[in-house]
Amino acid sequence: MSVLSEIAQALANDLNAQPFSQAFTACRHYRPQFGLDELAVLRVSVVPRSLTLATASRARSTWEVAVDVAIQRRLLDPGNIVEIDTLVALVEEVIAFVDGRRLAAYPQAAFVGIENDPAYALDHMDELSVFTSVVTVRYRVLR
């Protein structure tokens, strides 16, 4: 398996081993696509995003891997701020859990940082009544 895929799977495994305020099973995907009926339940997709190489020395390189964690669920009432607040809180729980953590199945990957911008996809909420938030997590591996 590729470094990108291994790190994405390790992150999915770590998320699945942690209890969160809302239950979910994180699944690794390359192209997560769900119908509205499938988003009636909370979906957490872990998707390899990018790989950037840089020279570390004459013989070694650093591989920076970015992985997206998408948190999605169809909203029962898009106007209900409390429903959206609970999903935003879950996103923050995931961010707090991942922040600074080494991956259990890939400990040689050093945590680099997290980005969640925008905090949610307004167009998904407006057009589909779906909450979508994508958290990008970056790791660095010396190879």
Sequence and secondary structure as in RCSB ss.txt:
>XXXX:A:sequence
MSVLSEIAQALANDLNAQPFSQAFTACRHYRPQFGLDELAVLRVSVVPRSLTLATASRARSTWEVAVDVAIQRRL
LDPGNIVEIDTLVALVEEVIAFVDGRRLAAYPQAAFVGIENDPAYALDHMDELSVFTSVVTVRYRVLR
>XXXX:A:secstr
  HHHHHHHHHHHHHHHS  SS   EEE SS    GGGGGS EEEEEEEEEEEEE SSS EEEEEEEEEEEEEE 
S TT HHHHHHHHHHHHHHHHHHTT  BTTBTTSEEEEEE SSSS HHHHHHH EEEEEEEEEEEEE 
